[in-house]
């Protein structure tokens, strides 16, 4: 998103709609490569934004359709124009790997000592 906050008021089926938004954080392509793991062959988007959204009307798929209407579909929302991509946080993956290593070494010690 180019604006840090704003209003999307694209009508839906001829009815009034409004979604207010505020960008929480921007991610450049370099940020995405650093923070996220992608599967081989997948292409990263040309940047992304973490956004707070407040729909003022309850139209079906309002947030999804509004984000598409301004050229910023939600991640993994293939119905409304997102590029298929599987993002996995690097930090979480590393934390899980470390946790698994810690757990397995604890189990080995318990197994050898016979104590729990």
Protein Blocks (a to p, Z undefined) as FASTA:
>chain_A
ZZfbdcdfbdeehiacddddddfbdcdfklmmmmpccdehiacdebdcddddddfbfceh
klmmmmmmnopacehilknopacdddddfklmmmmmmmmmmmmmmmmmmmmnopZZ
